[in-house]
Amino acid sequence: MNQFLRPSEWPWAAALLFLLWLGTGIGCGNKQLEELAAKAQEGLDQAKQTASDAAKQAEEGMKQAEQGLKQLPSAVSSVTAGEIKLTLDAPVNCSICSAHFTPPTNGRAGLLQIGTSVTTGPQSFPAVYLHAPTDAATLPALVGQTVYGKLFVAKSEANGHYESTISNPVAVQVMKIEKNVLTCQLQNAELVNLEQQATVPVAGTLVGAIRP
Protein backbone atom coordinates (compact mmCIF):
# COMPACT_ATOMS: atom_id res chain seq x y z
CA MET A 1 0.00 0.00 0.00
CA ASN A 2 1.37 3.41 -0.92
CA GLN A 3 2.16 5.42 2.23
CA PHE A 4 2.23 8.69 0.33
CA LEU A 5 -0.73 10.67 -0.85
CA ARG A 6 -1.11 11.51 -4.48
CA PRO A 7 -1.03 15.27 -5.24
CA SER A 8 -4.70 15.13 -6.21
CA GLU A 9 -5.52 13.91 -2.68
CA TRP A 10 -3.66 16.67 -0.83
CA PRO A 11 -6.51 19.24 -0.66
CA TRP A 12 -8.98 16.63 0.65
CA ALA A 13 -6.54 15.37 3.30
CA ALA A 14 -5.71 18.90 4.44
CA ALA A 15 -9.37 19.78 4.74
CA LEU A 16 -10.09 16.61 6.72
CA LEU A 17 -7.24 17.26 9.16
CA PHE A 18 -8.40 20.81 9.56
CA LEU A 19 -11.92 19.69 10.46
CA LEU A 20 -10.53 17.21 12.99
CA TRP A 21 -8.42 19.96 14.51
CA LEU A 22 -11.51 22.14 14.75
CA GLY A 23 -13.33 19.42 16.62
CA THR A 24 -10.77 19.55 19.45
CA GLY A 25 -11.84 23.08 20.37
CA ILE A 26 -8.25 24.19 20.98
CA GLY A 27 -7.25 27.83 20.57
CA CYS A 28 -10.51 29.32 19.34
CA GLY A 29 -13.89 30.36 20.68
CA ASN A 30 -17.04 28.61 19.52
CA LYS A 31 -17.94 31.43 17.15
CA GLN A 32 -14.53 31.35 15.56
CA LEU A 33 -14.73 27.58 15.29
CA GLU A 34 -18.09 27.81 13.57
CA GLU A 35 -16.76 30.40 11.14
CA LEU A 36 -13.67 28.37 10.38
CA ALA A 37 -15.69 25.19 10.05
CA ALA A 38 -18.07 26.95 7.69
CA LYS A 39 -15.14 28.14 5.58
CA ALA A 40 -13.65 24.66 5.56
CA GLN A 41 -16.99 23.15 4.54
CA GLU A 42 -17.33 25.78 1.83
CA GLY A 43 -13.90 24.83 0.54
CA LEU A 44 -14.88 21.17 0.45
CA ASP A 45 -18.10 21.98 -1.39
CA GLN A 46 -16.18 24.05 -3.93
CA ALA A 47 -13.67 21.23 -4.42
CA LYS A 48 -16.49 18.74 -4.98
CA GLN A 49 -18.18 21.11 -7.43
CA THR A 50 -14.90 21.59 -9.31
CA ALA A 51 -14.47 17.82 -9.52
CA SER A 52 -18.05 17.46 -10.75
CA ASP A 53 -17.55 20.15 -13.40
CA ALA A 54 -14.33 18.47 -14.55
CA ALA A 55 -16.15 15.14 -14.86
CA LYS A 56 -18.89 16.77 -16.94
CA GLN A 57 -16.31 18.40 -19.22
CA ALA A 58 -14.53 15.06 -19.66
CA GLU A 59 -17.82 13.37 -20.53
CA GLU A 60 -18.63 16.10 -23.05
CA GLY A 61 -15.15 15.73 -24.56
CA MET A 62 -15.69 11.99 -24.97
CA LYS A 63 -19.00 12.60 -26.72
CA GLN A 64 -17.35 15.04 -29.14
CA ALA A 65 -14.53 12.56 -29.82
CA GLU A 66 -17.02 9.78 -30.52
CA GLN A 67 -18.91 12.05 -32.91
CA GLY A 68 -15.66 12.88 -34.67
CA LEU A 69 -14.84 9.20 -35.08
CA LYS A 70 -18.26 8.58 -36.62
CA GLN A 71 -17.55 11.30 -39.20
CA LEU A 72 -14.00 10.10 -39.86
CA PRO A 73 -14.71 7.42 -42.49
CA SER A 74 -16.39 9.89 -44.85
CA ALA A 75 -13.62 12.43 -44.31
CA VAL A 76 -10.94 9.84 -45.07
CA SER A 77 -12.74 8.58 -48.18
CA SER A 78 -12.88 12.10 -49.62
CA VAL A 79 -9.08 12.37 -49.31
CA THR A 80 -8.07 8.86 -50.37
CA ALA A 81 -10.70 8.29 -53.07
CA GLY A 82 -9.25 7.28 -56.41
CA GLU A 83 -7.43 4.50 -58.18
CA ILE A 84 -4.54 3.81 -60.51
CA LYS A 85 -4.62 1.13 -63.20
CA LEU A 86 -1.45 0.68 -65.23
CA THR A 87 -0.23 -1.98 -67.62
CA LEU A 88 3.53 -2.59 -67.66
CA ASP A 89 5.02 -6.06 -68.07
CA ALA A 90 2.24 -6.92 -65.59
CA PRO A 91 -0.78 -4.96 -64.29
CA VAL A 92 -0.21 -2.44 -61.50
CA ASN A 93 -3.32 -1.49 -59.52
CA CYS A 94 -3.57 0.96 -56.61
CA SER A 95 -6.70 1.73 -54.62
CA ILE A 96 -5.43 5.10 -53.35
CA CYS A 97 -4.58 8.12 -55.49
CA SER A 98 -4.52 11.87 -54.93
CA ALA A 99 -3.67 14.90 -57.04
CA HIS A 100 -2.20 18.31 -56.29
CA PHE A 101 -1.75 21.38 -58.49
CA THR A 102 0.71 24.21 -57.87
CA PRO A 103 0.08 27.29 -60.06
CA PRO A 104 2.94 29.20 -61.71
CA THR A 105 4.56 31.81 -59.44
CA ASN A 106 7.42 34.29 -59.82
CA GLY A 107 8.31 33.11 -63.30
CA ARG A 108 8.34 29.45 -62.33
CA ALA A 109 6.22 26.87 -64.12
CA GLY A 110 3.27 25.32 -62.34
CA LEU A 111 3.27 21.66 -61.36
CA LEU A 112 0.72 18.87 -61.64
CA GLN A 113 1.29 15.94 -59.28
CA ILE A 114 -0.77 12.77 -59.13
CA GLY A 115 -0.08 9.40 -57.55
CA THR A 116 -0.36 7.26 -54.44
CA SER A 117 1.44 9.95 -52.42
CA VAL A 118 2.03 13.48 -53.65
CA THR A 119 3.40 15.15 -50.50
CA THR A 120 5.66 12.48 -48.94
CA GLY A 121 7.55 9.38 -49.95
CA PRO A 122 5.80 6.06 -50.63
CA GLN A 123 3.49 5.04 -47.79
CA SER A 124 2.47 1.71 -49.34
CA PHE A 125 3.16 -0.42 -52.39
CA PRO A 126 2.71 -0.52 -55.27
CA ALA A 127 3.59 3.17 -55.42
CA VAL A 128 3.06 5.47 -58.40
CA TYR A 129 4.05 9.13 -58.75
CA LEU A 130 3.76 11.47 -61.72
CA HIS A 131 4.78 15.11 -61.85
CA ALA A 132 4.48 17.34 -64.88
CA PRO A 133 5.36 21.05 -65.25
CA THR A 134 2.73 23.28 -66.81
CA ASP A 135 2.05 26.92 -67.64
CA ALA A 136 -1.68 26.59 -66.92
CA ALA A 137 -2.89 29.11 -64.35
CA THR A 138 -5.45 26.74 -62.83
CA LEU A 139 -6.10 23.02 -62.72
CA PRO A 140 -9.45 23.27 -64.60
CA ALA A 141 -7.56 24.99 -67.42
CA LEU A 142 -5.66 21.72 -67.97
CA VAL A 143 -8.77 19.68 -68.79
CA GLY A 144 -8.48 18.39 -72.35
CA GLN A 145 -4.78 19.27 -72.49
CA THR A 146 -1.75 16.98 -72.68
CA VAL A 147 1.18 17.53 -70.33
CA TYR A 148 4.60 15.88 -70.33
CA GLY A 149 6.30 14.74 -67.18
CA LYS A 150 8.21 12.11 -65.23
CA LEU A 151 6.57 8.93 -63.99
CA PHE A 152 7.86 6.64 -61.23
CA VAL A 153 6.49 3.17 -60.42
CA ALA A 154 7.58 0.87 -57.59
CA LYS A 155 5.86 -2.50 -57.34
CA SER A 156 7.51 -3.12 -53.97
CA GLU A 157 10.11 -1.49 -51.77
CA ALA A 158 12.84 -3.92 -52.83
CA ASN A 159 12.26 -4.38 -56.55
CA GLY A 160 10.04 -3.71 -59.54
CA HIS A 161 11.17 -0.11 -59.99
CA TYR A 162 10.43 1.81 -63.19
CA GLU A 163 10.81 5.41 -64.31
CA SER A 164 10.60 7.53 -67.41
CA THR A 165 13.69 9.25 -68.78
CA ILE A 166 14.34 12.96 -69.18
CA SER A 167 14.80 12.48 -72.92
CA ASN A 168 11.50 10.59 -73.23
CA PRO A 169 8.92 12.06 -70.81
CA VAL A 170 5.50 10.47 -70.54
CA ALA A 171 2.55 12.16 -72.22
CA VAL A 172 -0.48 12.50 -69.95
CA GLN A 173 -3.88 13.73 -71.06
CA VAL A 174 -5.97 15.46 -68.40
CA MET A 175 -9.39 13.97 -69.11
CA LYS A 176 -11.77 15.55 -66.61
CA ILE A 177 -12.44 16.96 -63.15
CA GLU A 178 -15.62 15.73 -61.52
CA LYS A 179 -16.65 16.07 -57.86
CA ASN A 180 -13.12 17.16 -56.91
CA VAL A 181 -11.59 14.08 -58.56
CA LEU A 182 -9.06 14.36 -61.40
CA THR A 183 -8.79 11.75 -64.17
CA CYS A 184 -5.64 11.45 -66.29
CA GLN A 185 -4.71 8.99 -69.03
CA LEU A 186 -1.22 8.00 -70.18
CA GLN A 187 -0.54 8.41 -73.91
CA ASN A 188 2.10 6.25 -75.68
CA ALA A 189 4.48 6.16 -72.74
CA GLU A 190 7.56 4.08 -72.00
CA LEU A 191 9.36 3.36 -68.74
CA VAL A 192 12.77 1.88 -67.96
CA ASN A 193 12.94 -1.15 -65.67
CA LEU A 194 15.78 -0.08 -63.39
CA GLU A 195 16.73 -3.63 -62.37
CA GLN A 196 16.92 -5.00 -65.91
CA GLN A 197 17.67 -1.73 -67.72
CA ALA A 198 14.97 -2.65 -70.23
CA THR A 199 12.37 -0.35 -71.78
CA VAL A 200 8.74 -1.39 -71.41
CA PRO A 201 5.57 0.31 -72.67
CA VAL A 202 3.10 1.61 -70.10
CA ALA A 203 -0.55 2.57 -70.44
CA GLY A 204 -3.37 3.25 -68.05
CA THR A 205 -5.29 5.80 -66.02
CA LEU A 206 -4.78 7.72 -62.81
CA VAL A 207 -7.87 8.90 -60.93
CA GLY A 208 -7.05 11.00 -57.90
CA ALA A 209 -8.85 13.05 -55.28
CA ILE A 210 -7.68 16.66 -55.55
CA ARG A 211 -5.86 17.88 -52.45
CA PRO A 212 -5.42 21.56 -51.59
Secondary structure per residue as TSV (DSSP state, phi and psi in degrees):
chain	resnum	aa	ss	phi	psi
A	1	M	-	360.0	134.3
A	2	N	-	-72.6	123.9
A	3	Q	-	-84.3	-6.2
A	4	F	S	-105.7	146.8
A	5	L	-	-83.1	143.8
A	6	R	-	-72.5	151.2
A	7	P	G	-53.4	-34.3
A	8	S	G	-67.6	-18.2
A	9	E	G	-94.1	-9.0
A	10	W	H	-58.8	-49.3
A	11	P	H	-60.2	-39.1
A	12	W	H	-67.1	-41.7
A	13	A	H	-65.6	-42.1
A	14	A	H	-62.8	-42.0
A	15	A	H	-65.5	-38.7
A	16	L	H	-65.9	-44.2
A	17	L	H	-62.9	-36.7
A	18	F	H	-64.9	-41.9
A	19	L	H	-65.7	-38.2
A	20	L	H	-64.4	-39.5
A	21	W	H	-64.7	-37.7
A	22	L	H	-63.9	-35.6
A	23	G	H	-66.8	-18.1
A	24	T	T	-75.7	-22.3
A	25	G	T	73.0	22.7
A	26	I	-	-92.3	129.9
A	27	G	S	83.4	1.3
A	28	C	S	-144.1	152.9
A	29	G	-	-77.7	167.0
A	30	N	H	-58.4	-40.4
A	31	K	H	-63.5	-44.0
A	32	Q	H	-64.3	-39.9
A	33	L	H	-60.6	-43.4
A	34	E	H	-62.1	-41.7
A	35	E	H	-65.5	-44.7
A	36	L	H	-65.9	-40.0
A	37	A	H	-63.0	-40.3
A	38	A	H	-62.9	-41.4
A	39	K	H	-64.9	-41.3
A	40	A	H	-63.6	-43.3
A	41	Q	H	-63.1	-38.3
A	42	E	H	-62.8	-40.0
A	43	G	H	-63.7	-40.8
A	44	L	H	-63.3	-42.8
A	45	D	H	-61.9	-41.8
A	46	Q	H	-64.6	-40.0
A	47	A	H	-63.5	-41.9
A	48	K	H	-64.3	-40.0
A	49	Q	H	-65.4	-40.7
A	50	T	H	-61.6	-43.0
A	51	A	H	-63.3	-39.5
A	52	S	H	-65.0	-43.1
A	53	D	H	-62.4	-41.2
A	54	A	H	-63.3	-39.4
A	55	A	H	-64.3	-40.3
A	56	K	H	-64.7	-41.1
A	57	Q	H	-64.3	-40.4
A	58	A	H	-63.6	-40.7
A	59	E	H	-64.5	-40.6
A	60	E	H	-65.6	-39.3
A	61	G	H	-62.6	-39.1
A	62	M	H	-64.2	-40.1
A	63	K	H	-62.9	-42.5
A	64	Q	H	-64.8	-39.6
A	65	A	H	-64.6	-41.8
A	66	E	H	-62.8	-39.9
A	67	Q	H	-64.3	-39.8
A	68	G	H	-63.6	-38.7
A	69	L	H	-65.6	-35.6
A	70	K	H	-64.6	-33.1
A	71	Q	H	-85.0	-13.5
A	72	L	H	-60.7	-45.3
A	73	P	H	-54.9	-42.2
A	74	S	H	-68.8	-35.4
A	75	A	H	-67.3	-41.2
A	76	V	H	-66.3	-41.9
A	77	S	H	-62.9	-32.9
A	78	S	H	-69.9	-25.6
A	79	V	H	-89.0	-39.4
A	80	T	H	-98.5	3.0
A	81	A	-	-59.9	144.8
A	82	G	E	134.3	174.7
A	83	E	E	-161.1	158.6
A	84	I	E	-129.7	129.2
A	85	K	E	-129.7	110.3
A	86	L	E	-122.0	152.8
A	87	T	E	-119.6	114.3
A	88	L	S	-111.9	-129.0
A	89	D	S	-75.2	-13.7
A	90	A	S	-153.8	155.7
A	91	P	E	-62.1	143.9
A	92	V	E	-124.7	116.7
A	93	N	E	-123.0	133.9
A	94	C	E	-128.9	138.1
A	95	S	S	-95.7	1.2
A	96	I	-	-128.1	133.3
A	97	C	-	-157.2	138.0
A	98	S	E	-136.5	161.9
A	99	A	E	-132.4	149.5
A	100	H	E	-143.8	138.5
A	101	F	E	-122.5	129.4
A	102	T	E	-112.4	117.9
A	103	P	-	-72.2	159.9
A	104	P	-	-61.9	140.4
A	105	T	B	-145.8	140.6
A	106	N	T	50.7	43.1
A	107	G	T	81.0	-2.4
A	108	R	B	-92.4	146.1
A	109	A	-	-67.5	154.3
A	110	G	E	-75.9	176.3
A	111	L	E	-143.6	128.4
A	112	L	E	-102.6	126.7
A	113	Q	E	-124.5	136.4
A	114	I	E	-151.1	138.1
A	115	G	E	164.8	-170.0
A	116	T	S	-70.7	-25.0
A	117	S	-	-153.0	119.0
A	118	V	S	-108.0	-4.9
A	119	T	S	-118.3	-18.7
A	120	T	S	-136.0	-177.7
A	121	G	S	-71.3	177.5
A	122	P	-	-56.4	129.7
A	123	Q	S	-100.6	-17.7
A	124	S	S	-158.2	170.7
A	125	F	S	-131.2	148.5
A	126	P	S	-65.6	152.1
A	127	A	E	-119.2	137.9
A	128	V	E	-134.8	135.6
A	129	Y	E	-145.2	128.1
A	130	L	E	-125.8	132.4
A	131	H	E	-133.9	137.1
A	132	A	E	-139.0	124.8
A	133	P	E	-70.6	151.6
A	134	T	E	-155.7	152.4
A	135	D	-	-96.4	0.1
A	136	A	-	-62.7	139.2
A	137	A	S	-76.8	-28.8
A	138	T	S	-137.5	162.2
A	139	L	S	-66.9	-42.8
A	140	P	G	-58.2	-28.3
A	141	A	G	-67.2	-16.1
A	142	L	G	-84.2	-14.3
A	143	V	T	-59.9	128.2
A	144	G	T	88.7	-7.8
A	145	Q	-	-96.4	161.9
A	146	T	E	-113.1	128.4
A	147	V	E	-116.1	159.4
A	148	Y	E	-121.9	130.1
A	149	G	E	-154.6	-165.4
A	150	K	E	-110.1	134.2
A	151	L	E	-119.4	132.6
A	152	F	E	-118.1	140.0
A	153	V	E	-136.2	132.0
A	154	A	E	-130.4	113.0
A	155	K	S	-70.2	-33.3
A	156	S	S	-149.4	174.2
A	157	E	S	-68.8	-32.5
A	158	A	S	-89.9	-33.7
A	159	N	S	-154.2	-179.4
A	160	G	-	74.7	45.7
A	161	H	E	-103.2	131.6
A	162	Y	E	-133.9	151.2
A	163	E	E	-157.1	155.5
A	164	S	-	-82.8	162.8
A	165	T	B	-101.0	159.9
A	166	I	T	-63.6	-36.5
A	167	S	T	-76.1	-15.8
A	168	N	B	-137.5	71.2
A	169	P	-	-67.7	156.1
A	170	V	E	-80.3	144.6
A	171	A	E	-96.1	128.6
A	172	V	E	-127.8	122.7
A	173	Q	E	-94.1	127.4
A	174	V	E	-83.0	108.4
A	175	M	E	-80.2	-52.9
A	176	K	E	-165.0	162.9
A	177	I	E	-125.3	121.9
A	178	E	E	-143.0	123.4
A	179	K	T	53.6	45.1
A	180	N	T	63.8	27.7
A	181	V	E	-124.5	129.9
A	182	L	E	-100.9	134.8
A	183	T	E	-117.4	125.6
A	184	C	E	-125.9	151.2
A	185	Q	E	-130.6	132.7
A	186	L	E	-74.8	141.1
A	187	Q	E	-122.3	112.5
A	188	N	S	47.2	57.4
A	189	A	E	-105.5	156.7
A	190	E	E	-134.4	144.8
A	191	L	E	-125.8	157.3
A	192	V	E	-102.8	126.4
A	193	N	E	-75.2	112.9
A	194	L	T	-71.0	-25.1
A	195	E	T	-76.4	-39.9
A	196	Q	T	-101.5	-8.5
A	197	Q	T	53.8	41.5
A	198	A	E	-117.8	144.7
A	199	T	E	-90.3	131.8
A	200	V	E	-130.6	142.9
A	201	P	E	-72.0	152.2
A	202	V	E	-137.4	139.9
A	203	A	E	-143.8	161.9
A	204	G	E	146.1	-171.8
A	205	T	E	-129.1	152.4
A	206	L	E	-126.3	121.5
A	207	V	E	-121.3	109.9
A	208	G	E	-128.7	142.2
A	209	A	E	-69.7	130.9
A	210	I	E	-77.1	125.7
A	211	R	-	-103.4	146.2
A	212	P	-	-69.2	360.0
